[in-house]
């Protein structure tokens, strides 16, 4: 039988030939090399681990499930039995957790089995350190539906090493290889699920990464990252998450800011989000955010934020109904978003429904006076390019009989803007709006008799 001490001294010499064969064309050879590497590191010199990790990480992308299975087994065995495993947790944990998102169900189950064992073993080895958490265990008040919460040891392992794992993972999310970005986006969700409210101290790095990743040309990367953003809504206080996102929006509004905001909103518990509704909708309805561009992609995401708020906050949206209505009118007024009109009207119907109002007419009746005051603040400065002109057209032609309740504001605008000294194109647009109202006056401007 070979002397273990002698093998420990000689094991480093085996690493180079093994790594030369780890990408062999025959998958059985690759499997054998991975298994042999596991044994060499485990029973030899663990200092060689850094030399093999990048090669084994590449095998996580192998097309053959048996090869990926071999990597899972090696990572699991190392995390359980490697003498110096505590020094390498931050490098080994991500590779095992990647197995939880493997394409094959059997591999996912294998990775989960190992991960549970690793967590339980860590709990036993650190019982004194986590005694308070074991004795005063309390589940978080909110958790994703249908998702099993990882054990305490698993969560602690991720929380304690997240600061070392996250920067590399965020870098992988910008890698030029699509497969790497997909794997990294799935791993990000798994890590945040384990980290829970520990995410808070990493918010700035996470948001920078999510802004970039949610625009990835590979749709799967974007979807996975937005799923991760929903976990931010679940676990991080809105006082932190919304403050950071709103700050970014106010500096330079971009579609990714709205995409992440929408996902965070969808993930947030209703009663936690409610105290922040006013400030959030004030920001979204502010012209600097809602009228900063006519880009369709931006307006689609702005509409998505309104839909997310309606979905999450339900009846609570009554207190911010006017702000939401302003956003919806603003988006509908942009000529390039005709394909969104049906979606916008559905959002308006939802806004009416959560307040117990009867359809669009009930919603417009509730806000017609405030909406007309909103667009008529300075009509003497209007030109044919003024956003207020387009917003007035939407309000006047879509509100039906409700416009008859705001004739004073409407006539003031017409009197000011139809002067012969005013912009001819603007006057033409106003005449066009007026002609639409006069086609069926009893259902619009003459509804009040």
NUMI-763821 format. One record per residue (C-alpha): residue in one letter; x, y, z. Coordinates in steps of 0.1 Angstrom, whole numbers, plus 5000, padded with zeros to 4 digits. Layout:
BEGIN
AXYZ...
//
This chain:
BEGIN
X500050005000X501450344990X502650575019X500150855023X502851095033X504851005002X501751054980X501051394996X504551504986X504251364950X500651454943X501551794927X503351624899X500051454888X498151774884X499651884851X499051564831X495551534845X494651884835X495951814800X493351544797X490351704814X488951824781X489651494762X487251424733X485851104750X483551184778X484450874798X488050994799X486851334811X484851174839X487850954849X490151254849X487751454871X487351164896X491151114897X491651494903X489251474932X491251194948X494651354941X493551684958X491751524986X494451284996X497451484983X498451854986X495452084986X497652374975X497152244940X493452314942X493852664927X495452504897X492552274889X489452484898X489252684866X489452354846X486752194866X484652504864X484752474826X483452114829X480252264845X479352364810X480052014795X477351894771X477451544787X475451514820X477851244834X480751484832X478751754851X477751494876X481351404882X482151774890X479251784914X480451474932X484051604935X482851944948X480551774973X483351544986X485851824989X483352045008X482751745032X486151585035X488951815023X491251885052X491752255043X488152305031X487552605053X490152795033X488452715000X484752745008X484353064988X485752884957X484052544961X480552654971X479652834938X480652524918X478452294939X475552544939X475752564901X474652204901X471352314917X470552474883X471752184861X469652094831X469251734844X466951664873X469251384886X472151624887X470151884905X468951624931X472551504936X473851864941X471051934966X471851614985X475451714988X474652074997X472351965025X475051735039X477652015037X475252255055X474452015083X478151925088X479052295090X476252345116X477752065138X481252195134X480252545143X477452475169X478852715195X479252995170X475652975158X474052865191X471853175193X470553125158X469752755164X468052835197X466053135185X465253015150X462753235133X461553205097X461553535077X458153695076X458053675038X459453405015X458953304978X455953074974X456652714967X460352744975X461952535002X464152745025X467752615027X469052495061X470852725085X474252585077X473752635040X472552995045X475453075069X477952935044X476653165017X476253475039X479753445053X481453415019X479153624997X481553924998X484153704982X481853524957X479753804944X482454024927X483553724905X480053624898X479053974887X482053974864X480853644849X477553804841X479354034816X481453754801X481453734763X480453364764X476653324765X476852994785X478853164812X476353444816X473453204818X475152994844X476053304864X472553444863X471053124876X473653104904X472953474913X469353374921X470453074942X472953284962X470453564969X467853304980X470453185006X471653535016X468253675024X468454015041X472253985041X471854105005X471454465018X475154535023X475854434987X473054644971X475154884951X477254614934X474054404927X472154694912X475054794889X475254434877X471454384873X471154714853X473554574828X472554214828X468754264824X469554414789X471554104779X470953994742X470253644756X466753674770X467253394795X469953594813X467653894816X464853674829X466953504856X468453844867X464953994871X463953684891X466953764914X465754134916X462354004929X464253854958X465754194966X462154314969X461354024992X464354045015X465654405014X463854695031X462354935005X463955215025X467255085011X466454934978X464055194965X466255484977X469155354956X467055274925X465055604927X468355794931X469755624899X466455714881X466656074891X470256104879X469755964844X466555764837X467255444817X465155144808X467254904830X466455124861X462755074854X463154704847X464854634880X462354864898X459454674884X460954334895X461754464930X458154594932X456754254922X458854084948X457954324976X455354235002X452354464999X452354605034X456054665033X455854865001X452755065010X454455345031X456755415001X454055434974X453655804975X457255894970X457755624944X454755724923X455756094927X459156014912X457755804883X455156064874X457656354875X458356494840X462056424844X461256054846X457956004827X458656254799X462456224794X462256034762X459855894735X461855574732X459455284730X461655054752X461655304780X457955364779X457254994779X459254964811X457555264826X454155104819X455554784834X456254964867X452655084869X451454724862X453754594889X452454844914X448854764906X449654384909X451454424942X449654704960X446054644949X443654864968X446555064983X446955224948X443855434956X446055684975X448255734944X445655694917X446256034903X449955984899X449455654882X446855804859X449256084849X451855824840X449355624819X448155934801X451756034794X452655704779X449455684758X450156034745X453355934728X452655874691X455055584688X453355354713X450055284695X450654914700X450554964738X447155144739X445254824747X447754734775X447455094789X443655074789X443854734807X446054904834X443555184837X440754934841X442754764868X443255094886X439555164884X438754814897X440954824928X439155144938X435655014931X435055254902X433055164871X435555124842X437455394825X434655644827X434555614865X438355664867X438355964844X435356114863X437356084895X440356264882X439156484852X439456814870X442956734884X444156604850X442956914832X444657144858X447756934853X447956984815X446757344816X449357494839X450957714812X449057684779X450358024766X453857864762X452657564742X453957474707X453057194684X455756994701X454457034737X453756714755X450756884772X449156914738X449356534733X448256464768X445156694764X444156504733X444256174752X442256314782X439656494760X439056204735X439255914759X437356044789X433956034772X431256214791X433656304819X435156584798X431856764801X432656814838X435857014830X434657254803X435957564822X439557424820X439057314784X437757644772X440557834789X443057624770X441257674737X440858044743X444558084750X445957854723X443657924693X444758294691X445858364655X449258464668X449958114681X451757824664X449657724633X450457344637X449457354674X446157524665X445557264638X446056984664X443657144688X441057184661X441456814653X440856734689X437856964691X436356814659X436556464674X434656594705X431956764683X431256444663X429256314693X428856614716X426256454738X428756184747X431556434754X431556814759X427756844761X427256544784X426256784812X423656954790
//
